Amino acid sequence: MTTMTNTRTDDEGGEYDSGLYRDDTPATLLPSSTALDHRMIGEYRDLGFLAMADVISPAQVRDAVHGLAELAARRPEGVDIQLEAFAHERLAQLEADEQLDVVRKLQRFVHADERLRQVAASEQVLGPVRAILGTDDVVLFQDMALLKPPGGGREKPWHQDKAFFALSLETPIVGVWIALDEATPANGCMHVIPGSHLEGPIPHVRRRDWQICDSKVPTARDVVVPLPPGAALFFDGLLHHGTPANVTSTRRRALQFHYLRRDAVRTSDAERLMVFGPEGADAEC
Ligand SMILES: O=C(O)CCC(=O)C(=O)O
């Protein structure tokens, strides 16, 4: 299975101090289909994120999960699949439709599954993105599914997404993280540091991943973002965020899309590494 060209096994991750993620301050969830007014956009600019309920419907959640499961079984050309390090131990016990339970990440799938393409192009997702970016002319920059399987799906340490993207620092990018299952503190929901996007880029180091050094994470400011299925977190590309490991037996599957203004200024990998540090060559979000 790991010999297929579009499939590889994760070789990062590792032990971490559980104090890196605090659960005492939960984010507020805006009601479904909130049209973002000036005040809410101002709040997004100050905090660097907002969370909203029911951004996609239960039917879209089901379709997305079916789409991902089919892609994990079919593995079409062009879709990148990364398995958890424990995949080889568990794969033999899994039925074809359970293969998502060893997949850490799928990438570049919108061209391969119409149901997933429709989620990325849906008005409920694009409406808030357009309001945040201040233009109707937005483009999808990256599509991925982050599946953090039950029984040890690994941590994604604290990081800024822009450390992975060759984009000018002034170019705004919006991440949209959509829960497909209930995402909880125990199964690895998102954690964010409000306002950290205003503090500029910070050096990343290669430890358990390409990440912010653990000792530099202001954990006292941690806001945890538990989300029901269909809810989404919209967040700035410089916001410090991370997710702990899934230490439960429940699933925590999510879609993550990044959007840019069409006139976004792209730079080079060399510039990205100059800003965020030399250890990030080939780093993937
Ligand atoms: O879903 C996750 O576990 C982490 C997602 C994330 O922050 C990323 O891939 O940049």
The ligand as a Gaussian input file, in Angstrom:
#p B3LYP/6-31G(d) Opt

LIG

0 1
 O       -6.676000      19.447000      11.575000
 C       -5.609000      19.463000      12.165000
 O       -5.342000      18.595000      12.958000
 C       -4.600000      20.557000      11.976000
 C       -4.852000      21.380000      10.798000
 C       -3.824000      22.445000      10.593000
 O       -3.675000      23.304000      11.399000
 C       -3.006000      22.433000       9.397000
 O       -2.898000      21.425000       8.706000
 O       -2.403000      23.488000       9.118000

